[in-house]
Amino acid sequence: MSERDIVAALERRAGAKPEFRLSELQKDLGTGQSPEHLAGEIRPHLDTLGLTLRPSGDDYVIIRRGAGCLTVDDAGRERQLAFFRNPEVPGYIQRLVESYIVRKTGKPWDDPAVLDRMANAILVQKSRYWKEQRVSYRKAYQVLGYLAYHAPVYLVQFEHIFWQVINQGLAKPNMRILDLGTGPGVVPLAVIDLLGRIGSGSAEVYAVERSQEHIEAYNALVPAAAAEQGNTVRVEKPIRGDIGEITGRSLPDRIDLMVFSNVLGELRHMEIEQRADLVVALAGRLAPDGTIVVVEPADLANATAMRQTVRAIADRGLTIHSPCSFIWGTACNPARCWTFEQKGDIRPTRLMERLAEGKDGYRFMNVDIKYSSALLRKDALVQHAYRVPSGAKFARFSHLRRHVDRTINAVAALMSGNLGDDRTKVYKVCDGTPGDPVYAVIPATLRGPNRDALRDIAYGEIVQLYGVLVRFNKDHGAYNLVVLPGTRVEPVECPAGNGAGTEAA
């Protein structure tokens, strides 16, 4: 088949659907060539056609870009994916942190006395966190402890989230970003590092922080990192203030990306409804096509509270873009919604390794990335506009009590990686209907191709499950959809687009 025929088929498919899989194009063409080979043939034409291509398991997803969408060339994309394969805090950022420690303490960054005081600060912070007490950053060593223990993971974590924003077509070539509760500037550092690595896009970064010690660290680290990466990111001086009290008039307007990273959960004096009111009020500074990012730790209390807060924000008129999909057009009940993403561990920083050389060194190693997040929009745009077709033979999760010990067909979004082990695999799934938690379970006794049926399904993607056995787990008050040898698992071809009517009020 000629190149001209392939491009024509690509244009027809892109005109019919804003998002589709490369395997669909293969069917249109009737070609037996591999996905990799076909991807290589269409890549030179993607920019001209306003399309982007990204891997999805053994397939690829092709997305029609909106006007003014940030694009990343193949070389930049490969550099970022290589970073994620072996994630670590870049050397220049590590050096900036080490230099800041020297400036603050007047001693070498790895001086035993300095390390001891940082270690004590870390232990206090961890203790207060698990007791659900507010952590203070009023003193120098409290901030240095944060830079040593928390910042490395949070930096790489936000690169994953920012990369998601770019891949979903929500980033602009020139972005105005506001980081609320920035701390020492971890989110701006992640933006600077990622844009510098991919070699495209620019940003102006604004931040709000109440701790003067954090602001001092921010001013030492963030502008220097921006200069290191060629000043494609313009850094404004942080605004000092408490996000719970700051007024919208004191903030820049037409924000393209508004970030609440590990801050809403710290507002323990506020109820869920009050946190939602705060976000909605600040969203008044968002551009009409801007995006809000909410991120919290993956533990049960914080992740569940985050989902409840996001649901309350949606009840006030904003739209949940992802990862949630309301495929039945109903409003969910997030009271027991414990969902999170897990990415590859980072390599410990030099500072972390030095802290871990002492007694109980494991207590100072923090390398695993687990987080719960959501993207929200003002313009009703959603990642997946899929709705269960009228008359389709799928059981709602809210009706599973009627089907215990029977096989059914179900459709749902995958909301976790494997929560079990290599033998019994467990995945959180959700169809957006109120009810008890539901898990897709691949039992240890199962053999054959279905053992890996969910392995390559991306977080938030929607799947159809034909012929799963419903069980009720009394110990956990949850339903299990047990995958059987004859179960058929199929990813849903999900259109993306403006989600008018995509979510029940």
C-alpha positions in Angstrom: 0.0 0.0 0.0 1.3 3.4 -0.9 2.2 6.2 1.5 -0.5 8.3 0.0 -3.1 5.7 0.7 -1.9 5.4 4.3 -2.1 9.1 4.9 -5.6 9.3 3.4 -6.8 6.5 5.7 -5.2 8.3 8.6 -7.0 11.5 7.7 -10.4 9.7 7.4 -10.0 8.0 10.8 -8.9 11.2 12.5 -11.8 13.1 11.0 -14.2 10.6 12.4 -12.8 10.3 15.9 -10.7 12.6 18.0 -8.9 9.6 19.6 -8.3 6.1 18.2 -5.8 3.3 18.3 -3.3 2.4 15.6 -4.8 -1.1 15.4 -8.0 0.5 14.1 -6.0 2.1 11.3 -4.4 -1.3 10.6 -7.9 -2.7 10.2 -8.9 0.1 7.8 -5.8 -0.6 5.7 -6.0 -4.3 5.8 -2.3 -4.5 6.3 -0.2 -7.1 8.1 2.7 -4.8 9.0 3.6 -4.5 12.6 2.4 -1.6 14.7 6.0 -0.3 15.1 6.4 -0.3 11.3 3.1 1.5 10.7 3.8 4.0 13.4 7.1 4.8 11.7 5.3 5.4 8.4 2.8 7.8 9.8 5.1 9.8 12.2 6.3 12.2 9.5 2.7 13.3 8.8 1.4 13.7 12.3 2.3 17.4 12.8 0.8 18.3 9.4 -2.4 16.5 10.4 -2.5 17.9 13.9 -2.1 14.5 15.5 0.0 13.0 18.3 1.0 9.4 18.7 1.8 7.7 22.1 2.4 4.1 23.1 -0.3 2.1 24.9 0.7 -1.4 25.8 1.3 -3.3 22.5 -0.6 -0.7 20.6 -0.5 3.1 20.0 -3.1 5.8 20.7 -3.5 8.6 18.1 -5.0 11.8 19.4 -6.2 14.9 17.5 -4.6 17.9 19.0 -6.5 21.0 19.9 -5.3 24.4 18.7 -2.2 25.6 20.5 -1.3 22.3 22.0 2.3 21.7 23.1 4.0 19.1 20.8 7.1 17.1 21.6 9.3 15.7 18.9 10.4 12.0 18.8 13.9 12.9 20.2 12.4 14.9 23.1 9.9 12.2 23.9 12.5 9.5 24.0 14.7 11.5 26.3 11.8 11.9 28.7 10.9 8.2 28.5 14.5 7.3 29.1 14.4 9.5 32.2 11.3 7.6 33.5 13.0 4.2 32.9 15.8 5.2 35.3 14.4 8.1 37.3 16.7 10.1 39.6 17.0 13.7 40.7 19.2 15.3 38.0 22.8 16.1 39.1 22.4 19.9 38.7 19.4 20.0 41.1 21.3 17.8 43.6 24.2 20.2 43.5 21.9 23.2 44.0 20.4 21.5 47.1 23.8 20.6 48.5 25.1 24.2 47.9 22.0 25.6 49.7 22.7 23.4 52.7 26.3 24.7 52.8 25.0 28.3 52.6 22.4 27.7 55.4 24.7 25.8 57.8 28.1 27.2 57.1 29.4 23.6 57.0 29.8 20.9 54.3 26.5 19.4 53.2 27.5 16.0 54.5 29.0 17.1 57.8 28.0 14.6 60.4 26.4 17.2 62.6 24.4 18.6 59.7 23.2 15.1 58.7 22.2 14.4 62.3 20.1 17.4 62.6 18.4 16.8 59.3 17.8 13.2 60.3 16.1 14.4 63.5 13.9 16.8 61.5 12.9 14.0 59.2 11.8 11.7 62.0 9.7 14.5 63.6 8.0 15.2 60.3 7.2 11.6 59.7 5.9 11.2 63.2 3.6 14.2 62.8 2.4 13.0 59.4 1.3 9.6 60.6 -0.4 11.2 63.5 -2.3 13.4 61.0 -0.8 16.5 62.6 0.2 19.6 60.6 3.9 19.7 59.8 5.8 22.9 60.5 8.5 24.4 58.3 9.4 27.5 60.3 13.0 26.5 61.0 15.9 25.9 58.6 16.5 22.2 59.4 12.8 21.4 58.9 13.1 22.6 55.3 16.5 20.9 54.8 14.9 17.7 56.0 12.1 18.1 53.5 14.6 18.7 50.7 16.5 15.5 51.7 13.6 13.1 52.2 10.4 14.3 50.5 11.5 16.5 47.6 13.3 13.9 45.5 10.2 11.7 45.1 7.8 14.6 44.7 10.0 16.1 42.0 10.0 12.9 39.8 6.3 12.4 40.8 5.3 15.7 39.3 7.3 15.1 36.2 5.0 12.0 35.7 1.9 14.2 36.2 3.2 17.0 33.9 4.0 14.5 31.2 0.4 13.2 31.5 -0.9 16.7 31.0 1.3 17.0 27.9 0.3 13.6 26.5 -3.4 14.3 27.0 -3.1 17.5 24.9 -3.8 19.8 27.9 -0.4 21.7 27.8 0.2 24.8 25.7 3.5 25.8 24.0 3.7 28.8 26.4 2.1 28.1 29.8 1.3 30.2 32.8 1.6 27.9 35.9 0.5 28.6 39.5 1.8 26.4 42.2 -0.2 26.8 45.4 1.7 25.8 48.6 4.9 25.4 46.6 7.2 24.6 49.6 10.9 24.9 48.4 9.7 24.9 44.8 9.5 21.2 43.9 6.8 21.5 41.3 8.5 24.5 39.5 11.8 22.4 39.6 10.0 19.5 37.9 8.5 21.8 35.2 11.9 23.4 34.5 13.6 20.0 34.3 11.1 18.3 32.1 10.8 21.2 29.6 14.6 21.5 29.5 14.9 17.8 28.7 12.2 17.6 26.0 13.5 20.8 24.3 10.2 22.3 23.6 7.7 24.5 25.4 8.1 27.4 27.8 6.4 28.6 30.9 6.1 31.4 33.4 5.8 30.1 36.9 4.1 31.7 39.9 3.9 30.3 43.4 2.3 30.9 46.7 4.0 29.8 50.0 3.4 30.8 53.6 6.7 29.6 55.2 9.6 32.2 54.9 12.1 29.4 55.2 10.6 27.6 52.3 10.6 30.8 50.3 14.2 31.3 51.0 15.0 27.8 49.7 12.8 28.5 46.7 14.6 31.7 45.8 18.0 29.8 46.1 17.0 26.8 44.0 14.3 27.6 41.4 15.8 30.6 39.6 19.2 28.9 39.5 17.7 25.7 38.0 15.8 27.8 35.4 19.1 29.5 34.4 20.8 26.1 34.2 18.2 24.9 31.7 18.4 27.9 29.5 15.7 30.2 31.0 12.9 28.7 28.9 10.9 28.9 32.2 10.5 32.4 33.6 10.3 32.3 37.4 8.4 35.0 39.3 9.0 35.8 43.0 6.8 33.7 45.2 3.8 35.3 46.8 3.9 34.9 50.6 0.6 33.8 52.0 -1.6 31.0 53.2 -3.6 29.4 50.4 -6.6 29.1 52.9 -6.6 32.8 53.3 -5.2 34.4 50.1 -7.6 36.2 47.9 -7.9 35.6 44.2 -7.2 39.3 43.4 -3.6 39.0 44.6 -2.9 36.2 42.1 -2.2 36.3 38.4 -5.1 35.5 36.1 -5.5 33.3 33.0 -3.6 30.5 34.6 -3.1 27.5 32.3 -2.1 25.0 35.0 -3.1 25.4 38.6 -1.4 23.0 41.0 -2.3 21.8 44.5 0.4 19.3 45.2 0.3 17.7 48.7 -1.4 20.8 50.2 -5.1 20.3 50.4 -4.6 17.3 52.8 -2.6 19.6 55.0 -5.7 21.8 55.6 -6.9 19.6 58.4 -8.8 22.5 60.0 -11.1 22.5 57.0 -13.8 20.1 56.1 -14.0 18.6 52.7 -16.7 21.0 51.6 -14.5 24.0 52.7 -11.5 22.7 50.7 -13.7 22.4 47.7 -15.0 25.9 48.1 -11.4 27.1 48.3 -10.4 25.4 45.1 -13.4 26.7 43.2 -12.8 30.2 44.4 -9.2 30.1 43.2 -10.3 28.5 40.0 -11.7 32.0 39.1 -8.0 32.8 38.1 -7.9 29.9 35.7 -8.0 30.4 31.9 -11.2 29.2 30.2 -9.2 26.1 28.9 -7.0 25.8 32.0 -6.4 22.7 34.1 -6.3 22.1 37.8 -4.0 19.4 39.2 -4.8 17.9 42.6 -2.2 15.5 44.1 -2.1 13.8 47.5 -0.1 10.9 49.0 -1.4 7.3 48.3 -2.2 6.3 51.9 -5.8 5.4 52.7 -6.7 8.6 54.6 -5.2 11.1 52.2 -6.1 9.4 48.9 -9.8 8.9 50.0 -10.1 12.5 51.3 -8.6 13.7 48.0 -11.3 11.8 46.0 -14.0 13.2 48.2 -12.7 16.7 47.7 -12.5 16.3 44.0 -16.1 15.0 43.9 -17.2 18.1 45.9 -15.3 20.4 43.5 -17.2 18.7 40.6 -20.5 19.2 42.4 -19.7 23.0 42.3 -19.5 23.1 38.5 -16.0 22.0 37.5 -15.5 18.8 35.5 -13.3 15.9 36.4 -11.2 15.3 33.3 -9.3 12.3 34.5 -8.7 9.6 35.8 -12.4 9.1 36.6 -14.9 8.3 33.9 -18.6 8.4 34.5 -19.6 5.9 31.9 -23.2 5.5 33.2 -23.7 9.2 33.6 -24.1 8.9 37.3 -22.3 10.7 40.2 -20.0 8.5 42.2 -19.7 8.0 45.9 -16.0 8.4 46.8 -16.4 7.6 50.5 -14.4 4.3 50.1 -12.5 5.3 46.9 -8.9 4.3 47.6 -7.1 4.6 44.3 -3.6 5.6 43.4 -0.9 5.3 40.8 2.5 3.7 41.3 5.6 4.4 39.2 9.2 3.1 39.2 11.4 3.8 42.2 13.8 6.6 41.9 17.5 6.3 42.6 18.5 7.7 46.0 20.2 11.1 46.0 23.7 11.5 47.3 22.2 13.2 50.3 19.7 10.4 51.0 22.5 7.8 50.8 24.6 9.7 53.3 21.7 10.0 55.7 21.0 6.2 55.3 24.6 5.3 56.4 23.8 5.9 60.1 21.7 3.9 62.6 18.3 2.8 61.2 19.3 4.1 57.8 16.2 2.6 56.1 14.1 5.3 57.8 15.7 7.9 55.6 15.3 6.1 52.3 12.3 7.4 50.4 12.4 6.2 46.8 8.9 4.7 45.9 6.5 6.9 43.9 2.8 6.3 44.9 0.3 9.1 44.6 -3.4 9.9 44.1 -4.2 12.6 41.6 -7.0 14.2 39.5 -7.2 16.7 36.7 -10.1 19.1 36.6 -11.4 21.6 33.9 -13.7 24.6 33.6 -14.6 23.8 30.0 -16.2 20.3 30.5 -13.4 18.6 28.6 -12.9 15.0 29.7 -10.3 12.3 28.9 -12.9 9.7 27.9 -16.4 10.7 26.6 -17.5 7.0 26.4 -21.0 6.1 27.6 -22.4 2.6 28.0 -24.5 2.1 24.9 -28.3 1.9 25.5 -29.3 -1.7 25.8 -25.8 -3.0 26.3 -25.7 -6.1 28.5 -23.4 -4.9 31.3 -24.1 -5.0 35.0 -23.7 -1.8 37.0 -21.4 -2.1 40.0 -24.2 -0.7 42.2 -26.2 -3.8 41.3 -23.6 -6.5 42.0 -25.4 -7.7 45.0 -27.9 -9.2 42.6 -25.2 -11.2 40.8 -23.1 -12.8 43.5 -21.8 -16.2 42.5 -22.9 -15.6 38.9 -20.9 -14.7 35.8 -21.7 -11.3 34.3 -20.4 -8.8 31.7 -19.0 -5.5 33.1 -17.4 -2.4 31.8 -15.2 -0.1 34.0 -12.1 2.0 34.2 -8.9 0.5 35.6 -8.0 2.5 38.7 -4.8 0.9 39.9 -1.9 -1.3 39.0 -1.6 -4.8 40.5 -2.4 -4.5 44.2 -1.8 -8.2 44.8 1.4 -10.2 44.0 2.7 -12.2 41.1 0.4 -15.1 41.9 -2.9 -13.5 42.8 -3.3 -10.2 40.9 -5.8 -7.6 42.1 -6.9 -4.4 40.3 -9.2 -1.7 41.4 -11.9 -1.0 38.9 -14.7 1.5 38.9 -17.8 2.3 36.7 -18.8 5.5 38.4 -21.9 4.1 40.1 -22.3 4.4 43.8 -21.6 1.2 45.7 -19.0 -0.9 47.5 -15.4 -1.1 46.2 -14.9 -3.5 43.3 -11.7 -5.4 42.3 -10.9 -7.4 39.2 -9.0 -10.5 40.5 -6.8 -12.9 38.5 -6.5 -15.9 40.8 -3.3 -17.8 41.4 -4.8 -21.0 39.9 -5.6 -19.3 36.6 -3.4 -20.4 33.7 -3.1 -19.2 30.1 -3.2 -15.8 28.4 -5.7 -14.3 30.9 -3.0 -14.1 33.6 -1.7 -11.0 31.8 -5.1 -9.7 30.6 -4.9 -6.4 32.5 -1.1 -5.9 32.6 -0.9 -3.5 29.7 -4.1 -1.5 30.4 -3.2 2.0 31.3 -4.4 3.7 34.5 -7.8 5.3 33.8 -8.4 3.3 30.6 -11.8 1.6 30.2 -12.2 -2.1 29.7 -15.0 -4.5 29.0 -15.0 -7.8 31.0 -17.1 -10.5 29.5 -17.8 -13.6 31.6 -16.4 -12.6 35.1 -17.5 -14.4 38.2 -18.9 -12.1 41.0 -17.8 -12.9 44.6 -18.4 -10.8 47.7 -15.5 -10.4 50.2 -17.2 -10.1 53.6 -14.0 -9.2 55.4 -13.4 -6.1 53.3 -17.0 -5.3 52.3 -16.0 -5.4 48.6 -16.9 -7.3 45.4 -14.4 -9.3 43.4 -14.8 -9.9 39.6 -12.9 -13.1 39.2 -11.3 -13.6 35.8 -11.8 -17.1 34.4 -10.2 -19.1 31.6 -13.0 -18.1 29.3 -13.2 -14.5 30.4 -12.7 -12.0 27.5 -11.0 -8.7 28.4 -11.2 -5.9 25.7 -10.1 -2.3 25.9 -12.8 0.1 24.9 -12.2 2.5 22.0 -12.9 5.7 23.9 -13.6 9.0 22.2 -12.2 12.0 23.9 -13.8 15.4 23.7 -16.0 18.1 25.2 -17.9 16.3 27.9 -21.2 18.0 27.8 -23.4 15.8 29.8 -20.6 13.5 30.7 -21.1 13.6 34.4 -24.1 13.7 36.6 -24.5 16.7 38.8 
